[in-house]
Amino acid sequence: MTESHSPQDEARAEASVWLARLGGDGKALGAEGLGDEGLVFDAWLAAAPQNSAAYAEAAALLDEFDAHAGPIAAQLDTLTPAAAPRRAPARRPAARRRASRGWWMAGAGAALAAGLAVVVMPPALVRPASVQTYVTAKGQHQRVALADGSVIDLDAETRLRVSFRGSERRVALAEGQAIFDVVHDAKRPFVVEAGGRLVRDVGTQFDVRARGGELTVTVARGRVEVTPDGSGEGVQGQDVLLGPGQRLDVAPSGAPQLSTVDPQETFSWRSGRLVYRAQPLAEVVADLNRQFVEQTQIADPQLARLPITGVIVLDNPRAIMARLSLMLPIRTVPSEKGLLLLRK
């Protein structure tokens, strides 16, 4: 059974992470003095109407816990005078009240263990990570703006999970293709897990394709590092550092292949075009079947091996096949699912 959370729940979870990252400095709903992180925080606040409310709620809960911290400590001292360390007064100075989320939760846990009355935090605020899953169907593309300012463009039939923790930003690409435009943060690496490998951002824009057990990573800007994920499932090979205009192809068997490409050709699916260079018709048809509900089938296995070089505009399957039939010995007939490719 899959757990689902409302936008309000997700906003509360993200607000708790921001409260910990900013140490309370963003409570006034503005972080102009915090540099780049403050800009990202402001962008998160503006991204959805529930974000500001969730952050204000989290900050208010922390203040309420601060208000009860002194009395709780005093009762702990009364219950265990020999073992209890000296505690801070009830109202700590403002600088010390900017506690980390770890102190906040540890303090709450200690008080609960002693059986004392404290503020009970909603479960959404204490989750260790903000996890979201995104899925696209046939012919569907989606752009996702993340809380850190990074952007992901998902191709059709793509499934990925985004998990943000305090020390790492991680995306698990189970199947599909996506373009990542990452805001670099040296303290919180951005890692994409796909095809048995880890793709680590070094401040960049890159495309990751994981389909049918094959992995392709193409870099347009900056650098990424591709490494085996250490899962012990037979994935081997050395770490590879990719720069702009480089692509790494990893097949289920065989050594990874590094090549020089035009990244915009790889990124062209985002603008409704697919670019091919001597790739088999079977691969072209498989890509088209992800982009359209109407499906195309190849009746002749020899046709499936025909090499295709050119640009395909993604308007509709019938128009695409009509254009291809001018260059290839193919013809189409209607089928139950859409079109059937035959030899002329």
TIDODREN-428048 format. One record per residue (C-alpha): x, z, y; residue in three letters; residue number from 1. Coordinates in Angstrom, 1 decimal. Last residue first. Example, Ala and Ser with C-alpha at 12.3 -4.5 7.8 and 13.67 -1.06 7.14 Angstrom:
# residues 2
@east=13.7 | up=7.1 | north=-1.1 | zado=Ser | loza=2
@east=12.3 | up=7.8 | north=-4.5 | zado=Ala | loza=1
//
This chain:
# residues 344
@east=6.8 | up=-49.4 | north=-2.0 | zado=Lys | loza=344
@east=7.7 | up=-46.1 | north=-3.7 | zado=Arg | loza=343
@east=5.0 | up=-43.4 | north=-3.5 | zado=Leu | loza=342
@east=4.5 | up=-40.4 | north=-1.3 | zado=Leu | loza=341
@east=1.3 | up=-38.4 | north=-1.8 | zado=Leu | loza=340
@east=-0.5 | up=-37.1 | north=1.3 | zado=Leu | loza=339
@east=-2.9 | up=-34.2 | north=2.0 | zado=Gly | loza=338
@east=-3.6 | up=-31.5 | north=-0.6 | zado=Lys | loza=337
@east=-6.2 | up=-33.4 | north=-2.6 | zado=Glu | loza=336
@east=-4.3 | up=-36.7 | north=-2.1 | zado=Ser | loza=335
@east=-4.4 | up=-39.6 | north=0.3 | zado=Pro | loza=334
@east=-1.9 | up=-42.5 | north=-0.3 | zado=Val | loza=333
@east=1.5 | up=-42.9 | north=1.3 | zado=Thr | loza=332
@east=4.2 | up=-45.6 | north=1.2 | zado=Arg | loza=331
@east=7.9 | up=-45.4 | north=0.8 | zado=Ile | loza=330
@east=10.9 | up=-47.8 | north=0.8 | zado=Pro | loza=329
@east=12.4 | up=-46.2 | north=3.9 | zado=Leu | loza=328
@east=12.9 | up=-47.2 | north=7.5 | zado=Met | loza=327
@east=9.3 | up=-48.3 | north=8.5 | zado=Leu | loza=326
@east=7.9 | up=-45.9 | north=6.0 | zado=Ser | loza=325
@east=9.5 | up=-43.0 | north=8.0 | zado=Leu | loza=324
@east=7.3 | up=-43.8 | north=11.0 | zado=Arg | loza=323
@east=4.1 | up=-43.8 | north=9.0 | zado=Ala | loza=322
@east=5.2 | up=-40.6 | north=7.3 | zado=Met | loza=321
@east=5.6 | up=-38.9 | north=10.6 | zado=Ile | loza=320
@east=2.2 | up=-40.2 | north=11.9 | zado=Ala | loza=319
@east=0.5 | up=-38.9 | north=8.7 | zado=Arg | loza=318
@east=2.2 | up=-35.5 | north=8.8 | zado=Pro | loza=317
@east=1.3 | up=-34.7 | north=12.5 | zado=Asn | loza=316
@east=3.2 | up=-34.3 | north=15.8 | zado=Asp | loza=315
@east=6.5 | up=-32.8 | north=14.7 | zado=Leu | loza=314
@east=9.0 | up=-35.3 | north=16.1 | zado=Val | loza=313
@east=11.5 | up=-36.2 | north=13.4 | zado=Ile | loza=312
@east=15.1 | up=-37.0 | north=14.6 | zado=Val | loza=311
@east=17.4 | up=-39.0 | north=12.4 | zado=Gly | loza=310
@east=19.3 | up=-39.3 | north=9.1 | zado=Thr | loza=309
@east=17.5 | up=-39.1 | north=5.8 | zado=Ile | loza=308
@east=19.1 | up=-39.5 | north=2.4 | zado=Pro | loza=307
@east=16.8 | up=-40.6 | north=-0.5 | zado=Leu | loza=306
@east=17.0 | up=-38.0 | north=-3.3 | zado=Arg | loza=305
@east=13.2 | up=-37.2 | north=-3.4 | zado=Ala | loza=304
@east=12.5 | up=-41.0 | north=-3.7 | zado=Leu | loza=303
@east=14.3 | up=-40.9 | north=-7.1 | zado=Gln | loza=302
@east=12.0 | up=-38.0 | north=-8.2 | zado=Pro | loza=301
@east=8.9 | up=-40.3 | north=-7.6 | zado=Asp | loza=300
@east=5.6 | up=-38.6 | north=-6.7 | zado=Ala | loza=299
@east=6.7 | up=-36.8 | north=-3.6 | zado=Ile | loza=298
@east=4.1 | up=-34.4 | north=-2.2 | zado=Gln | loza=297
@east=3.0 | up=-33.9 | north=1.4 | zado=Thr | loza=296
@east=0.8 | up=-30.9 | north=2.5 | zado=Gln | loza=295
@east=-1.7 | up=-30.6 | north=5.3 | zado=Glu | loza=294
@east=-1.3 | up=-27.1 | north=6.7 | zado=Val | loza=293
@east=1.7 | up=-28.2 | north=8.7 | zado=Phe | loza=292
@east=5.1 | up=-26.8 | north=9.7 | zado=Gln | loza=291
@east=6.1 | up=-25.4 | north=6.4 | zado=Arg | loza=290
@east=5.2 | up=-28.6 | north=4.6 | zado=Asn | loza=289
@east=7.4 | up=-30.5 | north=7.0 | zado=Leu | loza=288
@east=10.5 | up=-28.5 | north=6.0 | zado=Asp | loza=287
@east=9.8 | up=-29.2 | north=2.3 | zado=Ala | loza=286
@east=9.3 | up=-32.9 | north=3.1 | zado=Val | loza=285
@east=12.7 | up=-33.0 | north=4.8 | zado=Val | loza=284
@east=14.4 | up=-31.2 | north=1.9 | zado=Glu | loza=283
@east=12.9 | up=-33.6 | north=-0.6 | zado=Ala | loza=282
@east=13.9 | up=-36.6 | north=1.6 | zado=Leu | loza=281
@east=17.6 | up=-35.6 | north=1.0 | zado=Pro | loza=280
@east=19.8 | up=-34.8 | north=4.0 | zado=Gln | loza=279
@east=22.1 | up=-37.5 | north=5.5 | zado=Ala | loza=278
@east=22.0 | up=-35.9 | north=8.9 | zado=Arg | loza=277
@east=18.7 | up=-34.5 | north=9.9 | zado=Tyr | loza=276
@east=17.2 | up=-33.2 | north=13.2 | zado=Val | loza=275
@east=13.8 | up=-31.6 | north=13.3 | zado=Leu | loza=274
@east=11.7 | up=-31.6 | north=16.6 | zado=Arg | loza=273
@east=9.0 | up=-29.4 | north=18.0 | zado=Gly | loza=272
@east=10.9 | up=-27.5 | north=20.7 | zado=Ser | loza=271
@east=11.8 | up=-24.5 | north=18.5 | zado=Arg | loza=270
@east=12.7 | up=-26.8 | north=15.7 | zado=Trp | loza=269
@east=15.5 | up=-28.1 | north=17.9 | zado=Ser | loza=268
@east=17.7 | up=-25.0 | north=17.4 | zado=Phe | loza=267
@east=19.7 | up=-26.6 | north=14.7 | zado=Thr | loza=266
@east=20.2 | up=-29.7 | north=16.7 | zado=Glu | loza=265
@east=21.0 | up=-27.6 | north=19.8 | zado=Gln | loza=264
@east=23.8 | up=-25.9 | north=17.8 | zado=Pro | loza=263
@east=25.8 | up=-29.2 | north=17.7 | zado=Asp | loza=262
@east=27.9 | up=-28.7 | north=14.6 | zado=Val | loza=261
@east=31.4 | up=-27.8 | north=13.4 | zado=Thr | loza=260
@east=31.6 | up=-26.7 | north=9.8 | zado=Ser | loza=259
@east=32.3 | up=-23.7 | north=7.5 | zado=Leu | loza=258
@east=31.3 | up=-23.9 | north=3.8 | zado=Gln | loza=257
@east=30.8 | up=-20.8 | north=1.7 | zado=Pro | loza=256
@east=32.3 | up=-21.1 | north=-1.8 | zado=Ala | loza=255
@east=30.1 | up=-22.0 | north=-4.7 | zado=Gly | loza=254
@east=26.9 | up=-20.6 | north=-6.2 | zado=Ser | loza=253
@east=23.8 | up=-19.3 | north=-4.4 | zado=Pro | loza=252
@east=24.8 | up=-21.6 | north=-1.5 | zado=Ala | loza=251
@east=26.2 | up=-20.3 | north=1.8 | zado=Val | loza=250
@east=26.5 | up=-22.6 | north=4.8 | zado=Asp | loza=249
@east=28.3 | up=-21.4 | north=7.9 | zado=Leu | loza=248
@east=27.9 | up=-23.2 | north=11.2 | zado=Arg | loza=247
@east=30.2 | up=-23.4 | north=14.2 | zado=Gln | loza=246
@east=29.3 | up=-24.6 | north=17.7 | zado=Gly | loza=245
@east=30.1 | up=-21.4 | north=19.4 | zado=Pro | loza=244
@east=32.2 | up=-18.9 | north=17.3 | zado=Gly | loza=243
@east=31.9 | up=-17.7 | north=13.8 | zado=Leu | loza=242
@east=33.9 | up=-14.9 | north=12.1 | zado=Leu | loza=241
@east=33.8 | up=-15.0 | north=8.3 | zado=Val | loza=240
@east=34.3 | up=-11.9 | north=6.0 | zado=Asp | loza=239
@east=35.5 | up=-12.9 | north=2.6 | zado=Gln | loza=238
@east=33.5 | up=-13.9 | north=-0.4 | zado=Gly | loza=237
@east=31.2 | up=-12.5 | north=-3.0 | zado=Gln | loza=236
@east=27.5 | up=-12.0 | north=-3.6 | zado=Val | loza=235
@east=26.9 | up=-11.0 | north=-7.2 | zado=Gly | loza=234
@east=24.2 | up=-8.5 | north=-6.7 | zado=Glu | loza=233
@east=26.5 | up=-5.6 | north=-5.8 | zado=Gly | loza=232
@east=24.5 | up=-4.8 | north=-2.6 | zado=Ser | loza=231
@east=27.7 | up=-4.8 | north=-0.5 | zado=Gly | loza=230
@east=26.2 | up=-6.9 | north=2.2 | zado=Asp | loza=229
@east=28.7 | up=-9.7 | north=2.1 | zado=Pro | loza=228
@east=30.0 | up=-10.3 | north=5.6 | zado=Thr | loza=227
@east=29.1 | up=-12.7 | north=8.4 | zado=Val | loza=226
@east=30.6 | up=-11.9 | north=11.9 | zado=Glu | loza=225
@east=28.9 | up=-13.3 | north=15.0 | zado=Val | loza=224
@east=30.4 | up=-14.7 | north=18.2 | zado=Arg | loza=223
@east=29.3 | up=-15.7 | north=21.6 | zado=Gly | loza=222
@east=26.9 | up=-18.7 | north=22.2 | zado=Arg | loza=221
@east=25.3 | up=-21.3 | north=20.0 | zado=Ala | loza=220
@east=26.1 | up=-20.0 | north=16.5 | zado=Val | loza=219
@east=24.7 | up=-21.4 | north=13.3 | zado=Thr | loza=218
@east=24.1 | up=-19.3 | north=10.2 | zado=Val | loza=217
@east=22.8 | up=-20.9 | north=7.0 | zado=Thr | loza=216
@east=21.8 | up=-19.1 | north=3.8 | zado=Leu | loza=215
@east=20.6 | up=-20.5 | north=0.5 | zado=Glu | loza=214
@east=18.5 | up=-18.5 | north=-2.0 | zado=Gly | loza=213
@east=15.5 | up=-20.7 | north=-1.6 | zado=Gly | loza=212
@east=15.4 | up=-20.3 | north=2.2 | zado=Arg | loza=211
@east=17.4 | up=-18.1 | north=4.5 | zado=Ala | loza=210
@east=18.0 | up=-19.7 | north=7.9 | zado=Arg | loza=209
@east=19.8 | up=-17.7 | north=10.7 | zado=Val | loza=208
@east=20.2 | up=-19.1 | north=14.2 | zado=Asp | loza=207
@east=22.5 | up=-17.7 | north=16.9 | zado=Phe | loza=206
@east=22.7 | up=-16.5 | north=20.5 | zado=Gln | loza=205
@east=25.5 | up=-14.0 | north=21.2 | zado=Thr | loza=204
@east=27.1 | up=-10.6 | north=21.9 | zado=Gly | loza=203
@east=29.3 | up=-9.7 | north=18.9 | zado=Val | loza=202
@east=26.3 | up=-9.8 | north=16.6 | zado=Asp | loza=201
@east=26.7 | up=-8.9 | north=12.9 | zado=Arg | loza=200
@east=25.3 | up=-11.2 | north=10.2 | zado=Val | loza=199
@east=25.1 | up=-9.2 | north=6.9 | zado=Leu | loza=198
@east=25.0 | up=-11.0 | north=3.6 | zado=Arg | loza=197
@east=22.9 | up=-11.2 | north=0.5 | zado=Gly | loza=196
@east=20.8 | up=-14.0 | north=1.8 | zado=Gly | loza=195
@east=19.8 | up=-12.2 | north=5.0 | zado=Ala | loza=194
@east=20.5 | up=-8.9 | north=6.7 | zado=Glu | loza=193
@east=20.7 | up=-9.4 | north=10.5 | zado=Val | loza=192
@east=22.8 | up=-6.7 | north=12.3 | zado=Val | loza=191
@east=22.7 | up=-5.8 | north=16.0 | zado=Phe | loza=190
@east=25.4 | up=-3.2 | north=16.8 | zado=Pro | loza=189
@east=24.4 | up=-0.1 | north=18.8 | zado=Arg | loza=188
@east=27.4 | up=1.3 | north=20.8 | zado=Lys | loza=187
@east=28.8 | up=-2.1 | north=21.7 | zado=Ala | loza=186
@east=25.4 | up=-3.2 | north=23.0 | zado=Asp | loza=185
@east=25.0 | up=-7.0 | north=23.4 | zado=His | loza=184
@east=21.6 | up=-8.3 | north=24.3 | zado=Val | loza=183
@east=20.8 | up=-10.7 | north=21.5 | zado=Val | loza=182
@east=19.1 | up=-14.1 | north=21.5 | zado=Asp | loza=181
@east=18.3 | up=-14.5 | north=17.8 | zado=Phe | loza=180
@east=16.8 | up=-17.8 | north=16.4 | zado=Ile | loza=179
@east=14.8 | up=-17.4 | north=13.2 | zado=Ala | loza=178
@east=14.4 | up=-19.1 | north=9.9 | zado=Gln | loza=177
@east=12.5 | up=-18.1 | north=6.7 | zado=Gly | loza=176
@east=12.6 | up=-15.5 | north=4.0 | zado=Glu | loza=175
@east=13.4 | up=-11.8 | north=3.8 | zado=Ala | loza=174
@east=15.2 | up=-11.6 | north=7.1 | zado=Leu | loza=173
@east=16.0 | up=-7.9 | north=7.5 | zado=Ala | loza=172
@east=16.7 | up=-7.1 | north=11.1 | zado=Val | loza=171
@east=18.8 | up=-4.1 | north=12.1 | zado=Arg | loza=170
@east=19.6 | up=-2.4 | north=15.5 | zado=Arg | loza=169
@east=22.0 | up=0.5 | north=14.9 | zado=Glu | loza=168
@east=23.1 | up=4.0 | north=16.1 | zado=Ser | loza=167
@east=19.8 | up=5.5 | north=17.4 | zado=Gly | loza=166
@east=17.7 | up=3.5 | north=15.0 | zado=Arg | loza=165
@east=15.8 | up=0.2 | north=15.5 | zado=Phe | loza=164
@east=14.3 | up=-1.5 | north=12.4 | zado=Ser | loza=163
@east=13.0 | up=-5.0 | north=12.7 | zado=Val | loza=162
@east=11.5 | up=-6.6 | north=9.6 | zado=Arg | loza=161
@east=11.4 | up=-10.3 | north=8.9 | zado=Leu | loza=160
@east=9.1 | up=-12.9 | north=7.3 | zado=Arg | loza=159
@east=9.1 | up=-16.6 | north=8.1 | zado=Thr | loza=158
@east=6.7 | up=-19.3 | north=7.1 | zado=Glu | loza=157
@east=7.0 | up=-21.2 | north=10.3 | zado=Ala | loza=156
@east=10.0 | up=-20.5 | north=12.6 | zado=Asp | loza=155
@east=10.4 | up=-17.2 | north=14.4 | zado=Leu | loza=154
@east=12.0 | up=-16.9 | north=17.8 | zado=Asp | loza=153
@east=13.7 | up=-13.5 | north=18.4 | zado=Ile | loza=152
@east=14.4 | up=-12.0 | north=21.8 | zado=Val | loza=151
@east=16.7 | up=-9.1 | north=22.8 | zado=Ser | loza=150
@east=15.7 | up=-6.9 | north=25.7 | zado=Gly | loza=149
@east=16.3 | up=-3.6 | north=23.8 | zado=Asp | loza=148
@east=12.6 | up=-3.1 | north=23.2 | zado=Ala | loza=147
@east=12.4 | up=-6.4 | north=21.4 | zado=Leu | loza=146
@east=10.6 | up=-9.6 | north=22.7 | zado=Ala | loza=145
@east=9.1 | up=-11.6 | north=19.8 | zado=Val | loza=144
@east=8.4 | up=-15.3 | north=20.0 | zado=Arg | loza=143
@east=6.2 | up=-16.7 | north=17.2 | zado=Gln | loza=142
@east=5.9 | up=-20.1 | north=15.5 | zado=His | loza=141
@east=3.0 | up=-21.0 | north=13.2 | zado=Gln | loza=140
@east=2.7 | up=-24.3 | north=11.3 | zado=Gly | loza=139
@east=2.3 | up=-22.5 | north=8.0 | zado=Lys | loza=138
@east=2.2 | up=-18.7 | north=8.5 | zado=Ala | loza=137
@east=4.4 | up=-16.4 | north=10.5 | zado=Thr | loza=136
@east=5.2 | up=-12.8 | north=9.6 | zado=Val | loza=135
@east=6.6 | up=-10.0 | north=11.7 | zado=Tyr | loza=134
@east=7.3 | up=-6.4 | north=10.5 | zado=Thr | loza=133
@east=8.0 | up=-3.5 | north=12.8 | zado=Gln | loza=132
@east=10.1 | up=-0.3 | north=12.2 | zado=Val | loza=131
@east=10.8 | up=2.2 | north=15.0 | zado=Ser | loza=130
@east=13.2 | up=4.7 | north=13.4 | zado=Ala | loza=129
@east=13.5 | up=8.5 | north=12.7 | zado=Pro | loza=128
@east=9.8 | up=9.1 | north=13.1 | zado=Arg | loza=127
@east=9.2 | up=12.2 | north=15.2 | zado=Val | loza=126
@east=7.0 | up=10.8 | north=17.9 | zado=Leu | loza=125
@east=4.6 | up=9.0 | north=15.5 | zado=Ala | loza=124
@east=4.1 | up=12.3 | north=13.6 | zado=Pro | loza=123
@east=2.6 | up=14.0 | north=16.7 | zado=Pro | loza=122
@east=4.7 | up=17.0 | north=17.8 | zado=Met | loza=121
@east=3.2 | up=20.5 | north=17.2 | zado=Val | loza=120
@east=3.8 | up=22.8 | north=20.2 | zado=Val | loza=119
@east=4.9 | up=26.2 | north=18.9 | zado=Val | loza=118
@east=3.3 | up=29.3 | north=17.4 | zado=Ala | loza=117
@east=5.9 | up=31.2 | north=15.2 | zado=Leu | loza=116
@east=6.2 | up=31.2 | north=11.4 | zado=Gly | loza=115
@east=9.9 | up=31.6 | north=11.5 | zado=Ala | loza=114
@east=10.4 | up=28.2 | north=9.8 | zado=Ala | loza=113
@east=8.2 | up=26.7 | north=12.5 | zado=Leu | loza=112
@east=10.6 | up=28.1 | north=15.2 | zado=Ala | loza=111
@east=13.6 | up=26.7 | north=13.4 | zado=Ala | loza=110
@east=12.0 | up=23.3 | north=13.0 | zado=Gly | loza=109
@east=11.0 | up=23.1 | north=16.7 | zado=Ala | loza=108
@east=14.5 | up=23.9 | north=17.7 | zado=Gly | loza=107
@east=16.0 | up=21.3 | north=15.4 | zado=Ala | loza=106
@east=13.5 | up=18.7 | north=16.7 | zado=Met | loza=105
@east=14.4 | up=19.2 | north=20.3 | zado=Trp | loza=104
@east=18.1 | up=19.6 | north=19.6 | zado=Trp | loza=103
@east=18.1 | up=16.2 | north=17.7 | zado=Gly | loza=102
@east=16.0 | up=14.6 | north=20.5 | zado=Arg | loza=101
@east=18.8 | up=15.4 | north=22.9 | zado=Ser | loza=100
@east=18.2 | up=17.9 | north=25.6 | zado=Ala | loza=99
@east=17.8 | up=17.2 | north=29.3 | zado=Arg | loza=98
@east=16.7 | up=20.8 | north=29.7 | zado=Arg | loza=97
@east=20.3 | up=21.7 | north=30.2 | zado=Arg | loza=96
@east=20.5 | up=19.8 | north=33.4 | zado=Ala | loza=95
@east=17.2 | up=21.2 | north=34.7 | zado=Ala | loza=94
@east=18.3 | up=24.8 | north=34.2 | zado=Pro | loza=93
@east=16.7 | up=26.5 | north=31.2 | zado=Arg | loza=92
@east=13.4 | up=28.3 | north=31.6 | zado=Arg | loza=91
@east=12.9 | up=30.8 | north=28.8 | zado=Ala | loza=90
@east=16.4 | up=32.2 | north=28.8 | zado=Pro | loza=89
@east=19.1 | up=30.8 | north=26.4 | zado=Ala | loza=88
@east=19.5 | up=32.5 | north=23.1 | zado=Arg | loza=87
@east=22.2 | up=34.9 | north=21.7 | zado=Arg | loza=86
@east=22.7 | up=34.3 | north=17.9 | zado=Pro | loza=85
@east=20.3 | up=35.7 | north=15.4 | zado=Ala | loza=84
@east=21.8 | up=37.4 | north=12.3 | zado=Ala | loza=83
@east=21.5 | up=41.1 | north=13.2 | zado=Ala | loza=82
@east=18.4 | up=40.9 | north=15.3 | zado=Pro | loza=81
@east=16.4 | up=38.9 | north=12.8 | zado=Thr | loza=80
@east=12.7 | up=39.4 | north=13.7 | zado=Leu | loza=79
@east=13.2 | up=40.5 | north=17.3 | zado=Thr | loza=78
@east=15.8 | up=37.8 | north=18.0 | zado=Asp | loza=77
@east=13.4 | up=35.2 | north=16.6 | zado=Leu | loza=76
@east=10.7 | up=36.6 | north=18.8 | zado=Gln | loza=75
@east=13.0 | up=36.2 | north=21.9 | zado=Ala | loza=74
@east=13.9 | up=32.7 | north=20.8 | zado=Ala | loza=73
@east=10.3 | up=31.7 | north=20.6 | zado=Ile | loza=72
@east=9.6 | up=33.2 | north=24.0 | zado=Pro | loza=71
@east=12.5 | up=31.2 | north=25.5 | zado=Gly | loza=70
@east=11.7 | up=27.9 | north=23.8 | zado=Ala | loza=69
@east=8.0 | up=27.9 | north=24.9 | zado=His | loza=68
@east=8.4 | up=26.2 | north=28.2 | zado=Ala | loza=67
@east=11.0 | up=23.8 | north=26.8 | zado=Asp | loza=66
@east=8.4 | up=22.8 | north=24.2 | zado=Phe | loza=65
@east=6.0 | up=22.0 | north=27.0 | zado=Glu | loza=64
@east=8.7 | up=20.0 | north=28.8 | zado=Asp | loza=63
@east=9.3 | up=18.0 | north=25.6 | zado=Leu | loza=62
@east=5.6 | up=17.4 | north=25.2 | zado=Leu | loza=61
@east=5.4 | up=16.2 | north=28.8 | zado=Ala | loza=60
@east=8.3 | up=13.8 | north=28.2 | zado=Ala | loza=59
@east=6.7 | up=12.4 | north=25.1 | zado=Ala | loza=58
@east=3.3 | up=11.9 | north=27.0 | zado=Glu | loza=57
@east=5.1 | up=10.2 | north=29.9 | zado=Ala | loza=56
@east=6.9 | up=7.9 | north=27.5 | zado=Tyr | loza=55
@east=3.6 | up=7.0 | north=25.8 | zado=Ala | loza=54
@east=1.8 | up=6.3 | north=29.1 | zado=Ala | loza=53
@east=4.6 | up=4.1 | north=30.3 | zado=Ser | loza=52
@east=4.7 | up=2.2 | north=27.0 | zado=Asn | loza=51
@east=0.9 | up=1.7 | north=26.7 | zado=Gln | loza=50
@east=0.7 | up=-1.0 | north=29.4 | zado=Pro | loza=49
@east=3.2 | up=-3.2 | north=27.5 | zado=Ala | loza=48
@east=6.6 | up=-4.9 | north=28.4 | zado=Ala | loza=47
@east=6.9 | up=-3.1 | north=31.8 | zado=Ala | loza=46
@east=8.3 | up=0.1 | north=30.3 | zado=Leu | loza=45
@east=10.6 | up=-1.8 | north=27.9 | zado=Trp | loza=44
@east=12.0 | up=-3.8 | north=30.9 | zado=Ala | loza=43
@east=12.6 | up=-0.5 | north=32.7 | zado=Asp | loza=42
@east=14.5 | up=0.8 | north=29.7 | zado=Phe | loza=41
@east=16.6 | up=-2.4 | north=29.5 | zado=Val | loza=40
@east=17.5 | up=-2.0 | north=33.1 | zado=Leu | loza=39
@east=18.4 | up=1.6 | north=32.6 | zado=Gly | loza=38
@east=20.6 | up=0.7 | north=29.7 | zado=Glu | loza=37
@east=22.4 | up=-1.8 | north=32.0 | zado=Asp | loza=36
@east=23.3 | up=0.9 | north=34.5 | zado=Gly | loza=35
@east=21.6 | up=4.4 | north=34.3 | zado=Leu | loza=34
@east=21.0 | up=4.9 | north=38.0 | zado=Gly | loza=33
@east=17.9 | up=2.7 | north=38.3 | zado=Glu | loza=32
@east=16.2 | up=4.5 | north=35.5 | zado=Ala | loza=31
@east=12.5 | up=4.7 | north=36.5 | zado=Gly | loza=30
@east=9.6 | up=6.4 | north=34.8 | zado=Leu | loza=29
@east=10.5 | up=9.8 | north=36.3 | zado=Ala | loza=28
@east=11.4 | up=11.0 | north=32.9 | zado=Lys | loza=27
@east=14.2 | up=8.5 | north=32.6 | zado=Gly | loza=26
@east=17.0 | up=11.0 | north=32.8 | zado=Asp | loza=25
@east=15.6 | up=13.0 | north=29.9 | zado=Gly | loza=24
@east=18.6 | up=12.5 | north=27.6 | zado=Gly | loza=23
@east=18.3 | up=8.8 | north=28.1 | zado=Leu | loza=22
@east=18.8 | up=7.9 | north=24.4 | zado=Arg | loza=21
@east=16.6 | up=10.8 | north=23.1 | zado=Ala | loza=20
@east=13.7 | up=10.0 | north=25.5 | zado=Leu | loza=19
@east=14.1 | up=6.3 | north=24.6 | zado=Trp | loza=18
@east=13.8 | up=7.1 | north=20.9 | zado=Val | loza=17
@east=10.7 | up=9.2 | north=21.5 | zado=Ser | loza=16
@east=9.2 | up=6.4 | north=23.6 | zado=Ala | loza=15
@east=9.7 | up=3.9 | north=20.7 | zado=Glu | loza=14
@east=7.7 | up=6.1 | north=18.3 | zado=Ala | loza=13
@east=5.0 | up=6.6 | north=20.9 | zado=Arg | loza=12
@east=4.8 | up=2.9 | north=21.6 | zado=Ala | loza=11
@east=4.5 | up=2.1 | north=17.9 | zado=Glu | loza=10
@east=1.6 | up=4.6 | north=17.6 | zado=Asp | loza=9
@east=-0.1 | up=3.1 | north=20.6 | zado=Gln | loza=8
@east=0.3 | up=-0.4 | north=19.2 | zado=Pro | loza=7
@east=-1.5 | up=0.8 | north=16.1 | zado=Ser | loza=6
@east=0.5 | up=1.6 | north=12.9 | zado=His | loza=5
@east=0.2 | up=0.1 | north=9.5 | zado=Ser | loza=4
@east=1.5 | up=1.5 | north=6.2 | zado=Glu | loza=3
@east=1.5 | up=-1.0 | north=3.3 | zado=Thr | loza=2
@east=0.0 | up=0.0 | north=0.0 | zado=Met | loza=1
//
